[in-house]
């Protein structure tokens, strides 16, 4: 895989694809910021309660995974997830908005590792680690 320098068009396209993804739209996810290699994605959690009245873990995982996917594809090199792991730290109150913050931790020629933290207000809800596999340059 050749070296390629990230450009603003690659970042814009990664965000556009992320925001227009049918699953992200279904859950109301939206990229709110891209800066310094960090991607922030917000989601309202209204209607996503589990049987115990807190936000369903699947919704939290989906938000973290979506932020990871956008962050991993910012540089124009297509990546797919080959592994993901989440730690649920504190149950968020249903109805409160959630925000996922994704950043790259490490990278090789073929893989990358991203850390994603999910918050509701000041409460740290979950930590997520995603490993991406580079499949090639996005045209």
N, C-alpha and C positions, 0 to 999 in steps of 0.2 A: 504494500500500500504506500503510495507516494505521500510525502509530507505536503500538507496544504494548510495555508494560513486561514484562520477563521475570518469571515467578512460579515459586515452588517446584513447583507442580503440573506446569508445562511441563517443568521439568528432570527431575522424577521420571518423567514419561511418556517422555521421550527415552531415559532410562537403561533403563526397563522394556522399551521396544521394542528397544533395542540388545541387551540381555541375552537377550531371548526370540527374537531372529532365528535362524532355522534354520541359516543359514550360520555365524553366530557360535557357536552351540551345537555344530555339527559340528566346528569347529576348537578348541573349548574356550576361547573368549574370554569375558572377564568384566570389567565396569567395576569398578575398585577404588577410584576416588576422583573426585569432582567438587567442585572448589573454585576460587574466584577465576577463573572462566572457563576453567579447565583441566580436561581429562578425561584420566584414566589408565585404560588397558585392558591387562589382562595375558592371557598365553596360554602354556601349556606347549608346548614345541616338540618334545617326544618324538614320534618317528615321522614327522617332517616333514623328514627329511634329503633332500638332493639326491644326485646320483651321486658327489659329491666329499666327502660326509660332513659337510657343514655344512647349516644350515637353508636350505630352498628359498626363493629370492627371492620366489616367489609367496605364501608364507606370511607373510613379512615385509611385503610390500605389502598383503596382505589385512588384517593387524592394523592397520597405519597408516591404511588407508582406512576401516576400521570406527571407529577412534577419531575420525577426521575427521568422519565422518557423524554420530556422536553429538554431538560438539562443535557442529557446524553447526546442529543441530536443538534445542539446549538451550533457546532462547528462545521456542519455540512457533511459529516461522515455518518452515514446511517448506522444506527446501533439498535440491537434488540436485546431484551432482557434474557439472561440465562439463569439468573438466580435473584431471589429477593427474600428478605427476612425482615420481620417487624417485631418490635417490642412495644406493647401497650403499657404506658406508664401511669396514666391517670385518666379516668373516664371523663370525657367532656360532657357538659350539660347539653341536653338536646335543645335544638333551636339556636344555639350560638354559632356564629360563623367559625370556620376552620381555615387555617392557612398552613401550607406546606412550604418549606424552604429547602431547596435542593442545591448541593454543591459537590463538585468533583473532589474526591479524596486522593485517587491515584489513577495512573493510566499506563498501559503498555501499548505495543503496536497493535494488538488485537483485542484487548479488553480494557475496561475502565470500571472504577468503583465510585459510587455516589452515596453520600449520606444525605438523608432527608429527615428533617425534624418537623413534626406537626404540632401546631399550637392552636388553642382557643383563648384569645386574649393573652394573658401572661402565663397561662397554664400549659406546660409541656405535656402533650397528650401521647405522643408516640415517637419512637426513633426507628427509622427504616434504613436498610442498606440494600442497594441494588447493584448488581454486576451486569455490565453491558458487554455485548460481543459486537465488534465492528464488522459490518457486512459490506461496506464500501461507500463511496461518495454518492451523495444524493444529487441527482440531476434536476 
